[in-house]
Amino acid sequence: MMSPIYFAYQFLLSKRMPVMLLALLLVQYSIAQTDSVFKMTKESGHFFCQTTLNGVNAKVMMETGVPGLMMSEAFYEAHKDSLNLDVKESDEKIRHITGFRHVKYTAQARMQIGDAIFEGPVKILQEENAITLPLHMLHHPSDSSAIVWLDLSRLQFRVCSRDRLQNLTRKASVWSLTYTQYGMPVVTTPLSIKAAGHRIDITGQFIVDLGNGSLLFLNRYDAEVDKLMSDSRVHLIDIHDNRRGKTYSQAFRVDKLTICDRTYHDDTVGVTTFKGLEGCGMLGLKFFTMPVVFDFDENKLYLCK
């Protein structure tokens, strides 16, 4: 099959266009079709990539469970001329599984992230060391599409143009996305768990949280989840934060878990209480056993085969 570039070439030749102009148009067309590719590394259960933020070299962690691009105050102060952010002082606090993070400055920004574009809130934190990059706020430079193809097995994600979507999502199952008040993507799905000879079934909203290294965390702030955890005979064990000397969550073993029609065996589910965060829980990195495509413009999640 002839490529679109071939037909564009023949059309432009028929119009007797100058060779230099023809070459320039074809190069621009080729660039428009190119994905913005990010290579990742896996460290301590999380995924990072080495990229640039407005030309500044930075190592960033992939996220969807955060309300914006987050960086440390030290990184911002060291590179604020290049970052060129119009910051405002803030007293906001962001809830993390191990406690709260204090936001010193906030900004609304459009920034160059590698070959892609970030557009959204920026949070500059007092205590944070890592830079976290929300995939749902990335856009393709040619058409501003917010489409991300993610393949953890290949240690790669791509920010794609709109015309790439059909080829990427053939034979994929499709799930609708909504968003929390903080802009984090949410999928509504049945959940079935078999554990310790018992079965738990629930249908609810689950935040897609790429900063969560586990398969699933359930949120006891949701009344139905709390009732299931209280009434069931599933044995919960405490998970400790040794640095802070306190328990920050619980967990239990599952024999079988099915969510979004994907089934997992012999794994662990976390249980915590995120007050004020809507939804039954958070889907983590272990869910993404196969490639996925996020179309954040059309609010779709494609689970590929």
C-alpha positions in Angstrom: 0.0 0.0 0.0 1.3 3.4 -0.9 2.0 5.7 2.0 0.3 9.1 2.5 3.7 10.7 1.9 3.9 9.2 -1.5 0.5 10.5 -2.5 1.4 14.0 -1.1 4.6 13.9 -3.1 2.7 13.0 -6.4 0.1 15.7 -5.8 2.7 18.4 -5.2 4.6 17.4 -8.3 1.5 17.7 -10.3 1.2 21.3 -9.2 4.8 22.0 -10.5 5.9 23.2 -7.1 9.6 24.3 -6.7 11.8 21.5 -5.5 12.9 23.3 -2.3 9.3 24.2 -1.3 8.3 20.6 -2.0 11.0 19.2 0.2 10.1 21.6 3.0 6.4 20.7 2.9 7.2 16.9 3.0 9.6 17.4 5.9 6.9 19.3 7.8 4.4 16.5 7.0 6.8 13.9 8.2 7.4 15.7 11.5 3.7 16.1 12.1 3.3 12.3 11.9 6.1 11.6 14.3 5.4 10.5 17.9 7.2 12.2 20.8 9.0 9.2 22.2 10.2 8.9 25.8 12.4 6.0 27.0 12.0 5.0 30.6 13.9 3.2 33.4 12.4 1.3 36.3 13.6 2.1 39.7 12.1 1.0 43.1 8.9 0.0 41.4 8.4 3.3 39.6 9.1 4.5 36.0 11.4 7.4 35.2 12.7 9.1 32.0 15.6 11.5 31.4 14.2 14.5 29.4 14.3 18.3 29.4 11.9 20.9 30.8 12.2 24.1 28.7 15.7 22.9 27.8 16.8 22.0 31.4 17.9 18.4 31.9 15.6 16.6 34.3 14.9 13.1 35.5 11.1 12.8 35.9 8.8 10.2 37.3 5.7 9.1 35.2 2.4 9.9 37.0 -1.3 10.2 36.5 -2.3 10.4 40.2 -1.1 14.0 40.7 -2.8 17.3 40.1 0.0 18.8 38.0 3.7 18.8 37.2 5.4 18.7 40.6 9.0 19.7 41.4 11.2 20.6 44.4 11.8 24.1 45.5 15.5 23.4 45.1 15.1 22.4 41.4 12.9 25.5 40.7 15.4 27.9 42.3 18.3 26.4 40.4 16.6 26.7 37.0 13.8 29.3 37.4 15.2 31.6 34.6 14.9 28.7 32.0 11.6 27.4 33.5 10.1 30.9 33.2 7.2 30.3 35.5 4.8 33.0 36.7 4.6 31.6 40.3 2.3 32.6 43.1 2.8 31.7 46.8 0.6 28.9 48.0 -0.5 27.3 51.3 -1.9 24.2 49.5 -1.3 20.7 50.8 -1.3 17.6 48.6 -2.2 14.3 50.1 0.3 11.5 49.6 0.0 7.9 50.8 2.6 8.5 53.4 1.4 12.0 54.4 0.9 15.6 53.2 3.2 17.6 50.9 3.3 21.4 51.3 3.1 23.5 48.1 5.2 26.7 48.3 4.5 28.0 44.9 2.0 27.3 42.1 1.7 28.3 38.5 -0.2 27.6 35.3 2.2 26.9 32.5 2.8 25.7 29.0 6.3 24.1 28.8 8.4 22.1 26.4 8.9 18.6 27.7 11.3 16.8 25.5 9.6 16.8 22.1 6.1 17.1 23.6 4.2 20.0 25.3 3.0 20.1 28.9 0.1 22.3 29.7 -1.4 22.6 33.2 -0.7 23.4 36.8 2.8 23.4 38.2 3.3 22.7 42.0 6.6 23.6 43.6 6.9 21.6 46.8 9.1 22.2 49.9 9.8 18.6 50.8 9.8 16.8 47.4 12.9 15.5 45.7 11.5 13.8 42.5 9.9 15.6 39.6 6.6 14.0 38.7 5.2 14.4 35.2 1.4 13.9 34.7 0.9 12.0 31.4 -2.7 13.4 31.1 -1.3 16.9 30.6 1.0 16.1 27.7 0.2 17.2 24.1 1.6 16.4 20.7 3.4 19.5 19.2 1.7 19.2 15.7 -2.0 19.1 16.6 -2.1 19.4 20.4 -3.7 16.0 20.8 -3.5 14.6 24.3 -3.0 10.9 23.3 -0.4 8.8 25.1 0.6 5.2 24.2 2.2 3.4 27.1 4.1 0.1 27.0 5.8 -0.7 30.3 7.3 -3.9 29.0 9.2 -1.9 26.4 10.0 0.9 28.9 8.5 3.4 26.6 5.7 5.9 26.2 4.8 8.1 23.2 2.7 11.2 22.8 0.9 10.7 19.5 -1.0 12.7 17.0 -4.7 12.2 16.3 -4.2 10.4 13.0 -2.2 7.7 14.8 -5.0 6.6 17.1 -6.8 4.1 14.8 -3.7 2.1 14.1 -2.7 2.0 17.8 -6.1 0.8 19.1 -7.1 -2.0 16.7 -8.7 -4.9 18.7 -8.4 -2.9 21.9 -11.2 -2.8 24.5 -12.5 0.7 25.3 -13.3 2.2 28.7 -14.6 5.7 29.4 -12.6 8.1 31.5 -13.8 10.8 33.8 -11.7 13.0 36.1 -11.5 13.9 39.8 -11.7 17.5 40.9 -7.9 17.5 40.7 -7.9 16.4 37.1 -6.7 12.8 37.7 -8.2 10.2 35.2 -10.8 7.8 36.6 -12.2 4.6 35.1 -15.6 3.1 36.2 -15.5 -0.7 36.3 -16.7 -3.8 38.1 -14.2 -5.3 40.5 -14.2 -8.9 41.7 -11.8 -10.3 44.3 -11.5 -13.8 45.6 -9.5 -14.0 48.8 -9.3 -16.4 51.8 -12.2 -18.4 50.5 -14.5 -15.3 50.1 -15.6 -13.2 47.2 -15.8 -9.4 47.1 -17.7 -7.7 44.3 -18.1 -3.9 43.8 -18.6 -1.5 40.9 -17.1 1.9 41.3 -14.7 4.5 40.2 -10.9 3.9 40.3 -8.3 6.5 39.8 -5.6 5.5 37.2 -2.5 6.1 39.3 0.8 5.4 37.6 2.6 6.6 40.8 1.2 3.6 42.6 3.6 0.6 42.2 1.0 -2.0 43.3 -1.9 -3.5 41.4 -4.7 -1.8 43.4 -5.3 0.3 46.5 -8.8 0.4 47.9 -10.0 3.6 49.6 -11.9 3.1 52.8 -13.2 6.7 52.6 -15.7 5.2 50.2 -18.6 3.9 52.3 -19.1 0.7 50.3 -15.4 -0.2 50.4 -15.3 0.4 54.1 -18.4 -1.8 54.6 -16.8 -4.6 52.6 -13.5 -4.4 54.5 -15.3 -4.3 57.9 -17.8 -7.1 57.1 -15.5 -9.5 55.3 -13.2 -12.0 56.9 -10.2 -10.9 54.8 -7.1 -10.6 57.0 -5.6 -7.1 56.8 -2.0 -6.6 57.7 -0.4 -3.3 58.6 2.2 -1.6 56.3 4.7 0.6 58.1 6.6 3.7 57.1 9.9 3.0 59.0 11.2 6.5 58.5 8.1 8.1 60.0 7.5 5.3 62.5 3.8 4.9 61.8 1.4 2.7 59.8 0.3 4.3 56.6 -1.9 1.6 55.0 -3.0 -2.0 55.2 -3.0 -4.9 52.7 -4.3 -8.4 52.0 -3.5 -11.2 49.7 -5.9 -12.1 46.8 -6.2 -15.4 45.0 -7.8 -13.8 42.0 -8.7 -10.3 41.0 -10.6 -9.1 37.9 -10.9 -5.5 37.0 -11.6 -3.9 33.6 -12.0 -7.5 32.4 -8.4 -8.2 33.1 -7.6 -11.0 35.6 -4.7 -11.3 38.0 -3.7 -14.1 40.4 -1.9 -14.3 43.7 -1.2 -10.7 44.3 -1.6 -8.0 47.1 -4.3 -5.3 47.4 -3.6 -2.2 49.5 -6.2 -0.6 51.7 -6.0 3.0 52.9 -8.2 6.0 53.7 -7.9 9.0 51.4 -10.3 11.5 52.9 -11.9 13.8 50.4 -10.7 11.8 47.4 -13.7 10.4 45.5 -13.7 6.9 44.2 -13.3 3.3 45.4 -9.5 3.2 44.9 -6.5 3.5 42.7 -5.3 1.3 39.9 -1.5 1.0 39.9 1.4 0.0 37.7 0.8 -3.8 38.0 -2.5 -3.3 36.2 -0.7 -2.3 33.0 0.5 -5.8 31.9 -0.1 -4.9 28.2 0.1 -1.7 26.2 -2.6 0.9 26.7 -3.6 4.1 24.9 -5.0 7.1 26.7 -7.1 9.5 24.6 -7.4 12.3 27.1 -9.2 14.5 24.6 -12.0 12.0 24.0 -11.9 10.6 27.5 -11.1 7.0 26.5 -8.8 4.3 27.8 -7.9 1.6 25.3 -6.6 -1.7 26.7 -4.6 -3.3 23.9 -4.2 -7.1 23.3 
